[in-house]
Amino acid sequence: MARNYPRLESGGELTRLMIEHYGQALGRQGGLPVAWVTSGAPVELLRAMDVLPVYPENYAAVCASQGAVPLCEAAERLGYSRDLCAYARISIGAAAIGDDAPFAGLGRPDLLVACNNICGTVVKWFQALAQRFAVPLFILDTPFLPDDTINEHALAYVAGQLEDLVRWLERRAARRLDRARLADVLALSNETVALWRDIRGLCRAHPSPLSVPDLFVTMAPIVSLRGTPEAVAFYRMLHSEAEQRVRQGVSAVAGERFRLLWDNIAIWPRIYHFFSQFPRRGACFVADTYTGAWDTEVEAGEPLEALARTYLGIFLNHSLAHRAERMAQLIGEYACDGFVMHANRSCKPFSLGQPVARRLVTDATGVPGLLFEADMADPRAYAEEAIAARVQAFLEALDGRAS
């Protein structure tokens, strides 16, 4: 199915970067130890110690876009429930299949680092990987922020664990932490984050130069390559391209009439198929709650304490009220006419409470919200006709409000 979005010229460079990244992990180029990490892990520390971070979640999303049912089924044959996160099933299934997995799999990790600031499933998932590969696992525990404030006890607790992580890496990877190198990595990470935040901010323009599907695809380096000069170079290129679109009035969606906010992770197996329903009525997703999870800079100060504060403040580590407030703020900043919430079967932390959040956001902004169920990676949970009917009714309602 057609994309319905103008292609980004920087897309070729993005593909090259990601192929090179996974090639480095698989080929052990440079002889660096490889650590598989969760998306909420403090990778700046690893990069500063010459440990190559690789994200099974990112790999699972790529597999899902190509068709990952065989990987899910491989995990299910091992006894893992179909109700388990599809990223976890894809990762475990790929590990079981080995070289026959897409792109010859992810190879074999030397280390595993899991942080529970995004969910609790990653801990059990990485424990399963640790058993399968017989490699050491470090679990970074981050207290939930029920009142949305980072108190000194929580900060000291996580900073202490980061000190433990440094010692663990020194022992397990035979690497030493160079504080000057860490400062350089943090500077690159912050520059990458600032560029990404500005790119997302350009979508405030009318018409928007980018759509959320563009952001979903181009977020790969902010996750996998954060803290590298390559990520900075790519986002400078993307920023320049998006700025040029704004100057020339190039729209991500021709004839933009409605501006929408997206909540939750993309539906990778149907990403363009699903989103193609909206441009037909001039609807453009200009903001979202997912790609902004990587737009928090590491503050100045003692590095480990600053990293602790950053990774404690991850979006999903906050209360439902905080998340609803953030959605309402984005709707105002980006002049959204409505919002769409993906009740993602695979991601319970992102999805539980969405009916309440929808009410809170509509009460705060006055704009309507659509809530529908699917899955970020398992297409067997995508009900084509039911979802299309819900989307059509929502867009017709927007038409009615505009007339």
SERO-4910 file (N, C-alpha, C, O; in steps of 0.05 Angstrom, whole numbers):
BEGIN
 pado doro    nc1    nc2    nc3   cac1   cac2   cac3    cc1    cc2    cc3    oc1    oc2    oc3
  Met    A     17    -24      0      0      0      0     18     25      0     39     25     13
  Ala    A      9     46    -14     25     70    -16     28     83     12     11     80     29
  Arg    A     50     97     14     57    109     40     38    133     46     31    138     69
  Asn    A     31    149     24     16    173     27     32    195     42     20    215     51
  Tyr    A     58    192     43     75    213     55     99    217     37    110    197     26
  Pro    A    108    242     33    132    246     16    156    233     30    160    235     54
  Arg    A    173    220     14    196    207     26    217    227     34    220    248     22
  Leu    A    231    220     56    253    236     66    279    230     51    286    206     47
  Glu    A    293    250     42    318    246     28    339    233     47    357    219     38
  Ser    A    336    238     73    355    227     92    350    197     98    365    185    113
  Gly    A    330    186     86    323    158     91    345    139     83    350    119     97
  Gly    A    359    144     62    382    127     53    404    127     74    416    106     79
  Glu    A    410    150     85    431    151    106    422    137    131    439    124    144
  Leu    A    397    138    138    387    123    161    390     93    157    400     80    175
  Thr    A    383     83    133    387     55    128    416     47    130    423     26    142
  Arg    A    433     63    119    462     56    120    472     55    148    487     37    156
  Leu    A    464     75    164    473     76    192    465     51    208    481     40    223
  Met    A    439     43    205    429     21    220    441     -6    211    446    -24    227
  Ile    A    446     -9    185    459    -33    175    488    -34    186    497    -56    194
  Glu    A    501    -12    187    528    -11    197    528    -17    227    546    -31    237
  His    A    509     -7    242    508    -12    270    504    -42    276    519    -53    292
  Tyr    A    485    -54    263    480    -83    268    503   -100    257    509   -121    268
  Gly    A    515    -91    235    538   -105    225    561   -104    244    576   -124    247
  Gln    A    565    -81    258    586    -79    278    581    -99    301    599   -111    311
  Ala    A    555   -101    309    549   -119    331    553   -148    323    564   -164    339
  Leu    A    544   -155    299    546   -183    290    575   -191    283    584   -213    289
  Gly    A    590   -172    271    617   -178    263    638   -173    284    662   -178    279
  Arg    A    629   -163    307    648   -157    329    671   -138    319    694   -141    326
  Gln    A    663   -119    302    683   -101    291    695    -84    313    680    -72    329
  Gly    A    721    -82    313    735    -67    334    739    -82    359    752    -72    378
  Gly    A    728   -107    360    733   -124    384    719   -114    409    727   -122    431
  Leu    A    698    -98    406    684    -88    430    666   -109    441    653   -124    426
  Pro    A    664   -111    468    644   -129    479    616   -118    473    612    -94    473
  Val    A    597   -136    469    569   -128    462    551   -132    486    550   -154    498
  Ala    A    536   -111    493    516   -113    514    489   -108    502    484    -88    490
  Trp    A    471   -128    506    443   -123    499    430   -108    521    433   -114    545
  Val    A    415    -86    514    404    -68    534    375    -63    529    366    -67    506
  Thr    A    361    -54    549    333    -46    546    333    -16    539    352     -2    543
  Ser    A    310     -7    528    309     20    518    312     42    540    318     64    533
  Gly    A    308     35    565    311     54    586    337     53    600    340     63    622
  Ala    A    357     39    589    383     36    602    401     59    596    400     71    575
  Pro    A    419     66    615    437     89    612    461     82    594    483     76    604
  Val    A    456     82    568    476     72    549    501     90    548    522     82    538
  Glu    A    498    115    557    522    133    556    545    121    572    568    124    564
  Leu    A    539    108    594    560     95    610    573     73    594    598     70    595
  Leu    A    557     57    580    569     35    565    587     45    543    609     35    539
  Arg    A    577     65    528    593     76    506    619     88    516    640     86    503
  Ala    A    618    101    539    642    113    551    662     92    559    686     98    561
  Met    A    653     68    563    671     46    571    677     27    548    686      4    552
  Asp    A    671     36    523    676     20    499    662     -7    500    673    -27    492
  Val    A    637     -7    509    619    -30    507    597    -23    487    584     -2    490
  Leu    A    593    -39    467    574    -33    446    545    -41    455    540    -64    459
  Pro    A    527    -21    458    500    -28    466    483    -36    441    484    -23    420
  Val    A    467    -57    444    449    -66    423    422    -71    436    420    -81    458
  Tyr    A    401    -62    421    374    -63    432    357    -85    420    349    -82    396
  Pro    A    351   -106    434    332   -126    424    305   -115    417    292   -125    399
  Glu    A    297    -94    431    271    -81    425    272    -69    397    253    -72    381
  Asn    A    293    -55    390    296    -43    364    296    -65    342    284    -62    321
  Tyr    A    311    -86    348    312   -109    329    284   -121    325    276   -128    303
  Ala    A    269   -123    347    242   -135    346    224   -117    329    207   -127    314
  Ala    A    227    -91    332    210    -73    316    216    -76    286    198    -76    269
  Val    A    242    -78    279    250    -82    251    239   -109    241    228   -110    219
  Cys    A    241   -130    257    230   -156    249    200   -154    245    189   -166    226
  Ala    A    186   -140    263    157   -137    262    149   -124    236    128   -131    224
  Ser    A    164   -104    227    157    -91    202    161   -109    178    149   -104    156
  Gln    A    176   -130    180    181   -149    159    163   -174    161    160   -189    142
  Gly    A    152   -178    185    135   -202    190    148   -220    210    167   -235    204
  Ala    A    139   -219    235    152   -233    257    136   -255    269    143   -265    291
  Val    A    114   -263    257     98   -285    268    114   -310    273    110   -323    294
  Pro    A    131   -319    254    147   -343    259    164   -342    284    168   -362    297
  Leu    A    174   -318    290    191   -314    314    173   -316    339    181   -328    359
  Cys    A    150   -303    338    131   -305    361    124   -334    365    123   -344    388
  Glu    A    118   -349    344    110   -376    347    132   -394    357    128   -413    372
  Ala    A    157   -387    350    180   -402    361    182   -400    391    187   -419    405
  Ala    A    177   -375    401    176   -371    430    152   -385    443    155   -396    465
  Glu    A    130   -384    429    106   -397    440    109   -427    442     99   -440    461
  Arg    A    124   -439    423    129   -468    425    147   -475    449    147   -498    458
  Leu    A    161   -455    458    178   -459    482    162   -456    508    172   -460    530
  Gly    A    136   -448    505    119   -446    528    113   -417    536     99   -413    556
  Tyr    A    122   -398    521    116   -370    528     89   -362    517     82   -368    494
  Ser    A     73   -349    534     45   -343    528     43   -322    506     60   -305    503
  Arg    A     22   -325    490     17   -305    469      9   -278    481     10   -258    467
  Asp    A      2   -278    506     -4   -253    520     21   -238    528     19   -215    537
  Leu    A     44   -250    526     69   -237    533     76   -216    512     69   -219    489
  Cys    A     91   -196    520    100   -175    502    112   -187    476    129   -205    477
  Ala    A    103   -177    453    112   -188    428    142   -183    423    155   -200    411
  Tyr    A    152   -161    433    181   -156    431    196   -179    445    216   -189    434
  Ala    A    187   -186    468    201   -207    483    199   -234    468    219   -248    466
  Arg    A    175   -240    457    172   -265    443    189   -265    417    201   -286    411
  Ile    A    190   -243    403    207   -241    379    236   -245    387    251   -260    373
  Ser    A    245   -232    408    273   -234    417    280   -263    425    301   -274    417
  Ile    A    263   -275    441    268   -302    451    266   -322    428    282   -341    426
  Gly    A    246   -317    410    244   -335    386    268   -333    368    277   -353    357
  Ala    A    278   -308    364    301   -305    347    326   -318    359    342   -330    345
  Ala    A    328   -317    386    350   -330    399    349   -360    396    369   -374    393
  Ala    A    324   -371    396    320   -400    393    326   -409    365    338   -430    360
  Ile    A    319   -392    345    323   -399    317    352   -395    308    362   -410    292
  Gly    A    365   -375    320    393   -370    314    397   -357    287    384   -337    280
  Asp    A    415   -368    271    423   -355    245    400   -355    225    401   -340    206
  Asp    A    379   -370    230    356   -370    211    337   -348    217    317   -344    202
  Ala    A    341   -332    238    325   -309    244    330   -287    224    351   -287    211
  Pro    A    312   -268    221    316   -246    202    343   -232    207    351   -228    229
  Phe    A    356   -225    185    382   -212    185    403   -228    201    422   -217    212
  Ala    A    399   -255    201    417   -273    215    417   -269    245    436   -276    259
  Gly    A    395   -257    255    392   -253    284    410   -231    295    420   -214    279
  Leu    A    413   -230    321    429   -210    334    456   -221    343    471   -207    357
  Gly    A    462   -246    336    486   -257    346    484   -266    375    463   -275    384
  Arg    A    506   -262    390    507   -270    418    517   -247    435    538   -236    428
  Pro    A    504   -240    456    514   -218    474    536   -228    492    538   -252    498
  Asp    A    553   -210    501    572   -216    522    560   -209    549    567   -222    570
  Leu    A    543   -189    549    531   -179    574    502   -171    569    494   -167    546
  Leu    A    486   -169    590    459   -160    589    454   -139    610    462   -142    633
  Val    A    441   -117    602    435    -95    621    405    -88    618    397    -79    597
  Ala    A    389    -92    639    361    -87    639    354    -66    659    364    -67    682
  Cys    A    337    -47    651    327    -26    670    297    -27    670    285    -27    649
  Asn    A    285    -27    694    256    -31    695    240     -4    696    217     -4    706
  Asn    A    252     18    686    237     43    686    216     44    664    200     62    663
  Ile    A    217     25    645    196     24    624    175      3    629    152      7    623
  Cys    A    183    -20    641    164    -41    648    179    -62    664    203    -62    666
  Gly    A    163    -80    676    175   -102    691    180   -126    674    196   -143    681
  Thr    A    167   -128    650    171   -151    633    200   -154    624    210   -176    622
  Val    A    213   -131    620    241   -133    610    259   -148    629    278   -161    620
  Val    A    254   -147    654    271   -161    674    269   -191    669    290   -204    667
  Lys    A    245   -202    668    241   -230    664    251   -238    636    263   -260    633
  Trp    A    246   -221    617    255   -226    589    285   -229    588    296   -248    577
  Phe    A    299   -211    601    329   -211    601    339   -234    618    361   -244    613
  Gln    A    325   -241    639    333   -265    654    332   -290    637    349   -307    639
  Ala    A    311   -291    620    309   -314    602    332   -315    582    343   -336    576
  Leu    A    339   -291    572    362   -289    554    388   -296    568    406   -310    556
  Ala    A    391   -288    593    415   -294    608    418   -324    612    441   -334    610
  Gln    A    396   -338    616    397   -367    619    404   -380    593    420   -399    592
  Arg    A    392   -371    571    396   -383    545    425   -380    536    438   -399    526
  Phe    A    437   -356    540    464   -351    530    485   -355    551    509   -354    545
  Ala    A    477   -360    576    496   -363    598    515   -340    600    539   -343    602
  Val    A    503   -316    601    519   -291    603    509   -275    627    486   -279    636
  Pro    A    526   -258    639    518   -243    663    497   -221    656    497   -209    635
  Leu    A    480   -216    676    458   -196    673    460   -177    696    463   -184    719
  Phe    A    458   -151    690    456   -129    710    429   -117    708    420   -109    686
  Ile    A    415   -116    730    388   -104    731    389    -78    747    397    -77    770
  Leu    A    382    -56    733    381    -30    745    352    -24    754    334    -22    737
  Asp    A    348    -21    780    321    -18    791    315     12    795    330     26    809
  Thr    A    294     22    782    287     50    785    259     53    798    240     43    787
  Pro    A    257     65    821    232     68    835    212     83    818    219    103    804
  Phe    A    186     75    818    165     89    804    161    116    818    166    119    842
  Leu    A    152    136    803    148    163    813    118    169    816    107    182    798
  Pro    A    105    159    837     76    162    839     67    191    842     45    198    833
  Asp    A     84    208    854     76    236    856     92    254    836     91    278    838
  Asp    A    105    241    817    119    254    795    142    272    803    150    290    789
  Thr    A    153    267    827    176    282    836    199    262    842    193    240    851
  Ile    A    223    270    837    246    253    842    257    262    869    270    283    872
  Asn    A    253    246    890    263    253    916    292    245    919    303    229    903
  Glu    A    305    255    940    334    251    943    340    221    949    361    211    941
  His    A    322    207    962    327    179    968    327    163    942    345    147    938
  Ala    A    308    167    924    307    153    899    331    160    882    343    142    869
  Leu    A    339    185    882    362    194    866    387    180    876    403    170    860
  Ala    A    391    180    902    415    168    914    415    137    908    436    125    904
  Tyr    A    392    125    910    389     97    905    398     89    877    412     70    873
  Val    A    388    104    857    395     97    829    424    105    823    438     90    809
  Ala    A    433    127    833    461    135    829    480    114    840    501    108    829
  Gly    A    473    103    864    489     82    875    490     57    858    511     44    856
  Gln    A    468     51    845    467     28    827    484     33    802    496     15    792
  Leu    A    485     58    793    502     65    770    531     61    777    547     53    760
  Glu    A    538     68    802    566     62    811    571     32    810    593     23    802
  Asp    A    551     17    819    554    -13    818    557    -22    789    572    -41    783
  Leu    A    542    -10    771    543    -17    743    571    -12    731    582    -28    716
  Val    A    583     10    739    610     16    730    629     -5    739    645    -15    724
  Arg    A    628    -12    765    645    -33    775    640    -60    762    659    -75    757
  Trp    A    614    -66    757    607    -91    744    619    -92    716    629   -113    707
  Leu    A    616    -70    701    627    -69    674    658    -71    674    670    -84    657
  Glu    A    670    -58    693    699    -60    696    708    -88    700    728    -97    689
  Arg    A    693   -103    716    700   -131    722    692   -149    699    708   -167    692
  Arg    A    668   -146    688    658   -165    668    669   -160    640    672   -178    624
  Ala    A    674   -134    634    682   -127    606    711   -119    605    722   -113    583
  Ala    A    725   -119    628    753   -111    629    757    -83    617    776    -79    601
  Arg    A    740    -65    625    742    -37    615    743    -19    639    732    -25    661
  Arg    A    755      4    636    756     24    657    740     49    648    740     55    625
  Leu    A    727     62    667    712     86    661    731    110    660    744    116    680
  Asp    A    732    123    637    747    147    633    728    170    636    710    173    619
  Arg    A    731    186    657    712    208    662    711    228    639    690    240    633
  Ala    A    734    234    627    735    252    605    720    241    581    705    256    567
  Arg    A    723    215    576    708    202    554    678    203    560    662    208    542
  Leu    A    670    199    585    642    200    592    631    228    587    608    231    577
  Ala    A    646    249    593    638    276    588    633    281    558    614    294    551
  Asp    A    650    270    542    647    272    513    622    258    503    607    269    487
  Val    A    618    234    513    594    218    505    569    233    514    549    234    499
  Leu    A    568    243    538    545    258    548    540    283    531    517    290    526
  Ala    A    561    296    523    557    320    506    545    312    479    527    326    469
  Leu    A    554    290    467    543    281    442    514    272    446    497    277    429
  Ser    A    509    259    468    481    250    474    463    274    476    441    274    465
  Asn    A    471    294    490    455    318    494    451    333    467    429    344    462
  Glu    A    471    334    451    468    347    425    448    332    407    432    344    393
  Thr    A    449    305    408    430    288    394    402    293    404    384    297    388
  Val    A    399    294    430    372    298    442    361    326    434    338    328    428
  Ala    A    378    346    435    369    373    428    360    375    399    340    388    393
  Leu    A    375    362    381    367    362    353    340    347    350    323    357    335
  Trp    A    338    324    363    313    309    361    289    325    372    268    324    360
  Arg    A    293    339    394    272    355    405    264    377    385    240    383    381
  Asp    A    284    390    373    278    411    353    264    400    329    246    413    318
  Ile    A    272    376    320    259    364    296    229    359    302    212    366    286
  Arg    A    224    348    326    196    343    333    181    370    336    158    372    329
  Gly    A    195    390    346    183    416    349    176    430    323    157    446    322
  Leu    A    190    423    301    183    435    275    156    427    266    144    440    248
  Cys    A    145    406    277    118    396    270     96    415    281     73    411    275
  Arg    A    104    435    296     84    456    304     76    473    280     55    487    281
  Ala    A     93    473    259     87    490    236     61    481    222     53    457    224
  His    A     48    500    208     24    494    193     30    499    163     35    522    156
  Pro    A     31    479    146     27    450    152     52    438    165     74    449    163
  Ser    A     48    415    176     71    401    189     89    389    168     79    376    150
  Pro    A    115    393    171    134    382    151    138    352    154    147    339    135
  Leu    A    132    341    177    135    312    183    110    301    196     94    316    206
  Ser    A    107    276    194     85    262    208     97    243    228    120    237    228
  Val    A     79    234    246     89    215    266    100    189    254    120    179    265
  Pro    A     90    178    232    104    156    220    132    162    212    150    145    215
  Asp    A    137    187    203    165    195    197    182    194    222    205    184    222
  Leu    A    171    203    244    185    204    270    190    176    280    212    170    291
  Phe    A    171    158    277    174    130    286    198    117    271    214    103    283
  Val    A    200    122    246    222    110    230    249    122    236    269    108    239
  Thr    A    249    149    239    275    163    242    284    164    271    305    175    277
  Met    A    269    152    290    277    152    318    299    130    323    310    130    345
  Ala    A    304    113    304    323     91    309    350    100    320    360     89    339
  Pro    A    362    121    308    389    129    319    388    141    347    407    139    362
  Ile    A    365    155    354    364    167    381    364    145    402    371    149    425
  Val    A    355    121    394    355     98    412    381     83    410    395     80    430
  Ser    A    388     74    386    411     56    383    438     69    382    458     57    389
  Leu    A    439     94    373    465    108    369    469    133    387    486    149    381
  Arg    A    452    135    407    454    159    425    482    160    437    493    140    447
  Gly    A    494    184    436    521    187    447    543    183    427    566    180    435
  Thr    A    536    183    401    556    179    380    556    203    361    535    216    358
  Pro    A    578    209    348    579    230    327    561    223    304    551    241    290
  Glu    A    557    197    298    541    189    275    512    198    279    498    206    261
  Ala    A    502    195    304    474    203    310    471    234    307    452    243    295
  Val    A    491    249    316    490    278    314    489    285    284    473    302    276
  Ala    A    506    273    268    508    280    239    481    273    226    472    289    209
  Phe    A    469    251    232    444    243    220    422    263    227    407    272    209
  Tyr    A    420    271    252    398    289    260    402    317    251    383    332    248
  Arg    A    427    325    246    432    351    233    421    350    204    409    369    195
  Met    A    425    327    191    415    324    164    385    325    163    372    339    147
  Leu    A    372    310    181    343    309    183    331    336    190    311    344    180
  His    A    344    349    209    335    376    218    336    396    194    317    411    191
  Ser    A    357    395    179    360    413    156    338    407    136    326    425    124
  Glu    A    332    381    131    312    374    112    284    383    121    268    393    105
  Ala    A    278    379    147    252    387    157    249    418    157    228    428    151
  Glu    A    271    432    164    270    461    163    265    471    134    249    490    130
  Gln    A    277    458    115    273    466     87    244    462     79    232    478     65
  Arg    A    232    440     88    204    435     83    186    457     95    167    466     82
  Val    A    193    466    119    177    488    132    179    513    115    159    526    110
  Arg    A    204    520    106    208    544     91    193    543     64    182    563     55
  Gln    A    191    519     52    179    516     26    149    509     28    135    507      8
  Gly    A    139    506     53    111    499     56    104    471     48     81    466     41
  Val    A    124    453     48    119    425     41    106    411     64    115    412     87
  Ser    A     83    398     59     68    386     80     72    355     80     74    343     59
  Ala    A     73    344    104     75    314    106     49    302     95     50    279     85
  Val    A     27    316     98      1    306     88    -11    328     70    -16    350     79
  Ala    A    -15    322     45    -26    341     26    -53    351     36    -70    335     43
  Gly    A    -57    377     35    -83    388     43    -89    384     72   -112    377     79
  Glu    A    -70    388     89    -74    383    118    -98    399    129    -99    423    126
  Arg    A   -117    384    140   -141    396    151   -143    391    181   -151    409    196
  Phe    A   -135    367    190   -137    360    218   -109    352    228    -93    339    214
  Arg    A   -103    360    253    -78    354    265    -83    336    290   -100    343    307
  Leu    A    -69    314    291    -75    294    311    -50    287    328    -27    290    320
  Leu    A    -56    277    352    -36    267    371    -39    237    372    -61    226    373
  Trp    A    -16    222    372    -16    193    374     -5    186    402     14    198    412
  Asp    A    -18    166    415     -8    156    441     -1    127    438    -18    110    430
  Asn    A     23    119    447     33     92    448     52     86    425     58    104    409
  Ile    A     62     61    425     81     52    405     67     48    378     43     43    377
  Ala    A     83     49    357     72     45    330     63     16    327     71     -2    342
  Ile    A     45     11    307     38    -16    299     56    -23    276     50    -20    253
  Trp    A     80    -33    283    101    -37    263     93    -54    239    100    -47    217
  Pro    A     78    -76    243     71    -92    219     52    -78    200     50    -86    177
  Arg    A     39    -57    209     19    -43    193     23    -13    194      5      2    190
  Ile    A     48     -5    198     53     24    203     42     42    181     27     60    187
  Tyr    A     49     37    156     39     54    135     11     46    127     -5     63    120
  His    A      5     21    128    -22     12    122    -43     25    141    -63     35    132
  Phe    A    -37     25    167    -55     37    186    -57     68    182    -78     79    179
  Phe    A    -34     81    181    -34    110    180    -44    121    153    -52    144    151
  Ser    A    -44    104    132    -53    114    106    -83    121    106    -92    135     88
  Gln    A    -98    112    126   -126    118    127   -131    148    133   -152    159    127
  Phe    A   -112    161    146   -116    188    155   -110    210    134   -126    229    132
  Pro    A    -89    208    119    -84    229     99   -106    232     78   -110    254     67
  Arg    A   -121    211     73   -143    212     54   -164    233     62   -178    244     45
  Arg    A   -165    239     87   -184    260     97   -169    284    107   -180    301    121
  Gly    A   -143    286     99   -127    310    107   -119    310    136   -114    332    147
  Ala    A   -118    287    148   -110    285    177    -81    278    179    -71    259    167
  Cys    A    -66    293    195    -37    289    198    -31    286    228    -40    302    244
  Phe    A    -17    265    235     -7    262    263     18    279    266     38    274    253
  Val    A     16    300    282     38    319    285     53    316    311     74    328    314
  Ala    A     43    300    330     56    297    356     49    269    367     30    257    358
  Asp    A     66    260    386     61    234    398     74    233    425     90    250    432
  Thr    A     67    212    440     78    209    467    101    189    468    114    186    489
  Tyr    A    108    176    445    128    156    446    156    166    438    175    161    452
  Thr    A    157    179    415    184    187    405    196    209    423    220    213    423
  Gly    A    179    222    439    190    242    458    202    230    483    213    245    499
  Ala    A    200    204    486    213    191    509    243    194    509    256    189    529
  Trp    A    254    201    486    283    204    484    291    233    480    312    239    469
  Asp    A    275    252    490    283    280    486    291    294    512    288    318    515
  Thr    A    300    278    532    309    289    558    339    290    559    352    269    557
  Glu    A    350    313    562    379    316    563    389    308    591    374    309    611
  Val    A    414    300    592    427    295    618    437    321    629    453    335    616
  Glu    A    428    328    652    435    354    664    464    356    671    478    336    674
  Ala    A    474    381    674    501    385    683    504    376    712    484    375    727
  Gly    A    528    371    720    533    363    748    548    337    749    559    327    729
  Glu    A    548    324    772    561    299    776    548    278    757    524    274    758
  Pro    A    564    266    739    552    250    717    533    228    725    512    225    714
  Leu    A    541    212    745    524    190    753    498    199    765    477    187    760
  Glu    A    499    220    781    474    231    792    457    243    770    432    240    771
  Ala    A    469    256    750    454    268    728    441    246    712    418    248    703
  Leu    A    456    224    707    444    201    692    421    188    708    401    181    697
  Ala    A    425    186    734    403    175    751    378    192    749    356    181    747
  Arg    A    381    218    749    357    236    747    344    232    720    319    232    718
  Thr    A    360    230    699    349    228    672    333    202    669    311    202    659
  Tyr    A    345    180    678    332    154    673    310    148    693    294    129    689
  Leu    A    310    162    716    286    160    733    262    175    721    239    167    726
  Gly    A    268    195    705    246    212    695    234    203    668    220    218    655
  Ile    A    240    178    660    228    167    636    198    169    637    186    166    658
  Phe    A    186    175    613    157    180    611    140    159    625    122    166    640
  Leu    A    146    134    621    129    112    632    134    108    662    120     92    674
  Asn    A    154    121    673    159    118    702    144    139    718    148    141    742
  His    A    126    154    705    109    174    718     81    164    721     73    143    710
  Ser    A     65    179    736     37    172    741     20    176    716     28    190    697
  Leu    A     -4    164    716    -23    167    695    -31    196    692    -35    206    670
  Ala    A    -35    210    714    -43    238    714    -22    255    700    -28    273    684
  His    A      4    249    705     26    263    692     25    259    662     28    277    646
  Arg    A     21    234    654     20    227    626     -3    241    612      0    251    590
  Ala    A    -27    242    625    -50    256    613    -44    286    611    -52    298    591
  Glu    A    -31    296    631    -25    325    630     -5    331    608     -8    351    594
  Arg    A     14    313    603     33    317    581     18    315    554     25    331    536
  Met    A     -1    297    552    -16    295    527    -32    321    522    -32    331    499
  Ala    A    -44    331    542    -60    356    540    -41    379    532    -49    396    516
  Gln    A    -17    379    543      2    400    536     10    398    507     12    419    493
  Leu    A     15    374    497     23    370    469      0    379    451      5    391    430
  Ile    A    -25    372    458    -48    380    442    -49    410    439    -55    420    417
  Gly    A    -44    424    460    -44    453    459    -21    464    442    -24    482    426
  Glu    A      3    454    447     27    464    433     26    459    403     36    475    387
  Tyr    A     15    436    395     15    429    367    -12    434    354    -16    425    331
  Ala    A    -30    447    368    -56    454    357    -71    430    346    -80    430    323
  Cys    A    -73    409    362    -86    384    353   -116    386    354   -127    398    373
  Asp    A   -129    373    335   -158    373    334   -170    347    347   -194    345    351
  Gly    A   -152    328    353   -161    303    365   -137    286    372   -114    294    366
  Phe    A   -142    263    384   -120    245    390   -129    216    387   -152    210    390
  Val    A   -109    199    382   -115    170    378    -97    154    397    -73    158    398
  Met    A   -109    136    412    -95    120    432    -95     91    423   -116     79    419
  His    A    -71     80    420    -68     52    413    -67     36    439    -47     38    453
  Ala    A    -87     21    444    -87      3    467    -71    -22    459    -81    -41    448
  Asn    A    -46    -21    466    -26    -39    456    -25    -64    474    -16    -63    497
  Arg    A    -33    -87    463    -34   -111    479     -7   -119    490     -5   -131    511
  Ser    A     14   -112    476     41   -120    484     52   -102    506     69   -111    522
  Cys    A     43    -78    508     55    -59    527     35    -50    548     21    -30    545
  Lys    A     33    -66    569     13    -60    590     19    -33    604      0    -18    608
  Pro    A     44    -27    611     49     -1    624     40     23    608     31     43    619
  Phe    A     43     21    581     34     43    564      4     44    561     -7     65    556
  Ser    A     -9     21    563    -37     19    556    -57     18    579    -79     28    576
  Leu    A    -49      7    601    -67      6    624    -73     35    633    -55     51    636
  Gly    A    -98     40    637   -106     67    645   -113     86    623   -121    109    627
  Gln    A   -110     77    598   -116     95    575   -145    105    575   -150    128    568
  Pro    A   -165     88    582   -193     99    582   -195    123    602   -209    142    596
  Val    A   -182    121    624   -182    143    643   -167    167    632   -176    190    634
  Ala    A   -144    162    620   -128    184    608   -144    197    586   -143    222    583
  Arg    A   -158    182    570   -174    194    548   -194    214    560   -197    236    549
  Arg    A   -208    206    581   -227    224    593   -213    249    604   -223    272    601
  Leu    A   -191    246    618   -176    268    629   -167    288    607   -169    312    611
  Val    A   -157    277    585   -147    294    564   -170    309    550   -167    333    544
  Thr    A   -192    295    545   -214    308    532   -226    330    550   -233    351    541
  Asp    A   -228    324    576   -238    344    595   -220    369    596   -229    391    598
  Ala    A   -193    364    593   -174    387    595   -173    403    569   -167    427    570
  Thr    A   -178    390    546   -173    403    520   -198    407    504   -199    425    487
  Gly    A   -219    391    509   -243    394    493   -242    379    466   -261    381    451
  Val    A   -220    365    460   -218    351    435   -224    322    439   -218    311    460
  Pro    A   -235    308    418   -243    280    421   -219    261    418   -198    268    406
  Gly    A   -222    238    429   -201    217    427   -212    190    419   -234    183    427
  Leu    A   -197    176    402   -205    149    393   -187    130    408   -162    134    409
  Leu    A   -198    108    419   -183     87    432   -190     61    418   -213     53    416
  Phe    A   -169     47    408   -173     21    395   -151      2    403   -130     11    412
  Glu    A   -156    -24    401   -138    -44    409   -123    -57    386   -135    -63    365
  Ala    A    -97    -61    389    -81    -75    369    -55    -84    383    -56    -89    407
  Asp    A    -34    -87    368     -9    -96    380     14    -83    364     13    -80    340
  Met    A     36    -77    379     58    -63    366     74    -81    347     87    -71    329
  Ala    A     72   -107    350     90   -125    335     77   -150    325     87   -163    306
  Asp    A     55   -159    337     42   -184    329     18   -178    312     -3   -170    323
  Pro    A     19   -183    286     -4   -176    269    -28   -193    273    -50   -186    264
  Arg    A    -26   -215    288    -49   -232    294    -69   -218    312    -92   -226    315
  Ala    A    -60   -196    325    -78   -180    342    -89   -156    328   -101   -138    341
  Tyr    A    -86   -154    302    -96   -131    287   -122   -139    272   -121   -155    253
  Ala    A   -145   -128    281   -171   -134    269   -177   -113    248   -187    -92    254
  Glu    A   -170   -120    223   -171   -101    201   -198    -86    199   -198    -61    200
  Glu    A   -220   -100    196   -245    -87    191   -255    -71    215   -266    -49    212
  Ala    A   -252    -82    239   -261    -68    262   -246    -42    267   -258    -21    273
  Ile    A   -219    -43    263   -203    -18    266   -210      2    245   -213     26    251
  Ala    A   -213     -7    220   -219     12    198   -246     26    204   -249     50    199
  Ala    A   -266     11    214   -292     23    220   -289     43    243   -302     64    241
  Arg    A   -273     38    263   -270     57    285   -256     82    275   -264    105    282
  Val    A   -236     79    258   -222    102    247   -240    119    230   -241    143    232
  Gln    A   -256    106    213   -274    121    195   -294    137    211   -300    160    205
  Ala    A   -305    125    232   -325    139    249   -312    163    263   -324    184    265
  Phe    A   -287    159    272   -273    181    285   -268    204    266   -273    228    273
  Leu    A   -259    198    242   -253    219    222   -279    233    213   -279    257    209
  Glu    A   -301    218    211   -326    230    204   -335    249    227   -347    270    221
  Ala    A   -330    242    251   -337    259    274   -320    285    273   -330    307    279
  Leu    A   -295    283    265   -278    307    262   -289    325    240   -290    349    243
  Asp    A   -298    312    218   -310    327    196   -335    342    207   -339    366    200
  Gly    A   -351    328    223   -375    341    233   -369    364    251   -383    384    250
  Arg    A   -348    362    267   -340    384    285   -330    408    269   -334    431    277
  Ala    A   -317    402    246   -305    424    230   -326    439    213   -322    462    205
  Ser    A   -349    426    207   -369    438    189   -388    456    204   -406    468    192
***
